[in-house]
């Protein structure tokens, strides 16, 4: 493990919300944060609407694959962000946990996924600021 803070994003299928959040952390932190994502019941592939929505932001998640949540992933992370995984997410003392209540993009078109993506980006920026990671200004 590095000296950089590490963040784990967890949702049920690891196909939409957690993938978008992990991609934003990777892109906006410039590698200053170790990031991973996982699901309690991973899907077979990343949600195509999530892929398309992130592509609009210039972030390519097409090659990502949903991963199963493991105890090691939680233990190796400083911050664990859950997104609707409920009681299936293991809790360990000493970890920082946050639960982000976000609509599930599963089965939705890109029009419905864009506001979810934008909400995730805003939360990721706040998270990075709380970790004392400088986020570049990408305002138009």
The 8 nearest C-alpha neighbors of each residue, nearest first, counted from 0:
[[1, 2, 75, 3, 5, 33, 76, 4],
 [0, 2, 3, 4, 33, 5, 32, 31],
 [3, 1, 4, 0, 5, 32, 33, 31],
 [2, 4, 1, 32, 31, 5, 33, 0],
 [5, 3, 32, 33, 77, 2, 6, 130],
 [6, 4, 33, 76, 77, 32, 34, 3],
 [5, 7, 78, 34, 76, 79, 77, 33],
 [6, 8, 79, 35, 36, 34, 76, 80],
 [9, 7, 36, 80, 17, 81, 79, 35],
 [10, 8, 81, 37, 38, 36, 17, 82],
 [11, 9, 82, 38, 84, 13, 83, 12],
 [10, 12, 38, 39, 84, 40, 13, 41],
 [11, 13, 41, 42, 38, 14, 40, 10],
 [14, 12, 38, 65, 37, 10, 41, 17],
 [13, 15, 45, 12, 46, 65, 18, 42],
 [14, 16, 18, 46, 49, 17, 13, 19],
 [17, 15, 19, 18, 20, 14, 10, 103],
 [16, 18, 20, 8, 19, 13, 15, 9],
 [17, 19, 21, 15, 16, 20, 14, 22],
 [20, 18, 22, 16, 17, 21, 15, 23],
 [21, 19, 17, 23, 22, 18, 119, 16],
 [22, 20, 24, 18, 23, 19, 17, 34],
 [23, 21, 19, 25, 20, 24, 26, 18],
 [22, 24, 26, 20, 25, 21, 27, 19],
 [25, 23, 21, 27, 22, 26, 28, 20],
 [24, 26, 22, 23, 28, 27, 30, 29],
 [27, 25, 23, 24, 29, 28, 22, 30],
 [26, 28, 24, 29, 23, 134, 25, 135],
 [29, 27, 31, 30, 25, 24, 26, 32],
 [28, 30, 27, 31, 26, 25, 32, 24],
 [29, 31, 28, 32, 25, 33, 26, 27],
 [32, 30, 28, 29, 3, 33, 132, 4],
 [33, 31, 4, 30, 3, 5, 34, 28],
 [32, 34, 5, 4, 6, 3, 31, 30],
 [35, 33, 6, 5, 7, 32, 21, 25],
 [36, 34, 7, 21, 6, 8, 37, 33],
 [37, 35, 8, 7, 9, 17, 21, 18],
 [36, 38, 68, 66, 9, 13, 67, 8],
 [39, 37, 13, 11, 41, 12, 10, 68],
 [38, 40, 11, 68, 67, 41, 87, 12],
 [41, 39, 12, 38, 11, 42, 67, 13],
 [42, 40, 12, 38, 65, 13, 67, 66],
 [43, 41, 12, 44, 65, 14, 40, 13],
 [42, 44, 41, 65, 45, 64, 14, 12],
 [45, 43, 42, 64, 65, 14, 46, 63],
 [44, 46, 14, 64, 47, 15, 65, 63],
 [45, 47, 49, 14, 48, 15, 44, 50],
 [48, 46, 50, 49, 51, 45, 61, 44],
 [49, 47, 109, 51, 50, 46, 108, 52],
 [50, 48, 52, 46, 47, 51, 15, 53],
 [49, 51, 47, 53, 48, 52, 60, 61],
 [50, 52, 54, 48, 49, 53, 47, 55],
 [53, 51, 49, 55, 54, 50, 113, 48],
 [52, 54, 56, 55, 58, 50, 51, 49],
 [55, 53, 57, 51, 58, 56, 59, 52],
 [54, 56, 53, 52, 57, 51, 58, 50],
 [57, 55, 53, 54, 58, 52, 59, 51],
 [56, 58, 54, 55, 59, 53, 52, 26],
 [59, 57, 54, 53, 56, 60, 22, 55],
 [58, 60, 54, 61, 53, 57, 50, 62],
 [61, 59, 63, 62, 50, 58, 22, 53],
 [60, 62, 63, 59, 50, 45, 47, 64],
 [61, 63, 60, 64, 59, 45, 50, 44],
 [64, 62, 60, 61, 45, 65, 18, 44],
 [63, 65, 44, 45, 66, 62, 43, 14],
 [66, 64, 13, 41, 14, 42, 44, 45],
 [65, 67, 37, 41, 38, 64, 68, 13],
 [68, 66, 38, 37, 41, 39, 69, 40],
 [67, 69, 37, 38, 39, 66, 72, 70],
 [70, 68, 71, 72, 67, 73, 37, 39],
 [69, 71, 73, 72, 74, 89, 68, 75],
 [72, 70, 74, 69, 73, 75, 68, 76],
 [71, 73, 75, 69, 70, 74, 76, 68],
 [74, 72, 70, 76, 71, 75, 69, 79],
 [73, 75, 71, 76, 72, 70, 91, 77],
 [74, 76, 72, 73, 71, 77, 0, 5],
 [77, 75, 5, 73, 6, 78, 74, 7],
 [76, 78, 5, 94, 6, 4, 95, 79],
 [77, 79, 95, 6, 76, 96, 94, 7],
 [80, 78, 7, 96, 6, 8, 95, 81],
 [81, 79, 8, 97, 98, 96, 7, 9],
 [82, 80, 98, 9, 8, 10, 99, 83],
 [83, 81, 10, 99, 84, 98, 100, 9],
 [82, 84, 85, 10, 81, 100, 11, 98],
 [85, 83, 10, 11, 82, 87, 88, 81],
 [86, 84, 83, 87, 88, 81, 82, 11],
 [85, 87, 88, 84, 89, 90, 83, 39],
 [88, 86, 85, 84, 89, 39, 11, 90],
 [87, 89, 86, 84, 90, 85, 39, 81],
 [88, 90, 87, 91, 70, 73, 86, 69],
 [91, 89, 88, 92, 94, 73, 96, 86],
 [90, 92, 94, 93, 89, 74, 73, 95],
 [93, 91, 94, 90, 95, 74, 96, 89],
 [94, 92, 91, 95, 77, 96, 90, 78],
 [95, 93, 92, 77, 91, 78, 96, 79],
 [94, 96, 78, 79, 77, 93, 97, 80],
 [97, 95, 79, 80, 78, 94, 98, 81],
 [96, 98, 80, 81, 99, 79, 95, 78],
 [99, 97, 81, 80, 82, 100, 96, 83],
 [98, 100, 82, 101, 81, 97, 80, 83],
 [101, 99, 82, 98, 83, 102, 81, 103],
 [102, 100, 99, 103, 82, 115, 83, 16],
 [101, 103, 104, 115, 100, 16, 112, 83],
 [102, 104, 105, 101, 16, 15, 115, 83],
 [103, 105, 107, 112, 15, 102, 106, 16],
 [106, 104, 103, 107, 46, 15, 14, 48],
 [105, 107, 104, 108, 46, 48, 103, 47],
 [108, 106, 104, 105, 111, 112, 109, 48],
 [109, 107, 110, 111, 48, 112, 106, 104],
 [108, 110, 112, 48, 111, 113, 52, 107],
 [111, 109, 108, 112, 113, 114, 107, 52],
 [110, 112, 109, 108, 113, 107, 114, 115],
 [111, 113, 109, 115, 110, 104, 114, 116],
 [112, 114, 116, 115, 110, 111, 52, 109],
 [115, 113, 117, 116, 112, 118, 111, 110],
 [116, 114, 118, 112, 113, 117, 119, 102],
 [117, 115, 113, 119, 114, 118, 112, 120],
 [116, 118, 114, 120, 119, 115, 113, 121],
 [119, 117, 115, 121, 120, 116, 114, 122],
 [118, 120, 116, 122, 117, 121, 20, 123],
 [121, 119, 123, 117, 122, 118, 124, 116],
 [122, 120, 118, 124, 119, 123, 117, 125],
 [121, 123, 125, 119, 124, 120, 126, 118],
 [122, 124, 126, 120, 125, 121, 119, 127],
 [123, 125, 127, 121, 126, 122, 120, 128],
 [126, 124, 128, 122, 123, 127, 129, 121],
 [127, 125, 123, 129, 128, 124, 122, 130],
 [128, 126, 130, 132, 124, 129, 125, 123],
 [127, 129, 131, 125, 130, 126, 132, 124],
 [130, 128, 126, 127, 131, 125, 132, 124],
 [129, 131, 127, 128, 132, 126, 4, 125],
 [132, 130, 128, 129, 127, 133, 126, 134],
 [133, 131, 127, 128, 130, 134, 28, 31],
 [132, 134, 131, 135, 128, 28, 127, 27],
 [133, 135, 27, 28, 132, 136, 124, 127],
 [134, 136, 137, 133, 27, 28, 29, 138],
 [137, 135, 138, 134, 139, 133, 27, 124],
 [136, 138, 135, 139, 134, 27, 56, 124],
 [139, 137, 136, 135, 134, 56, 121, 124],
 [138, 137, 136, 135, 56, 57, 55, 117]]
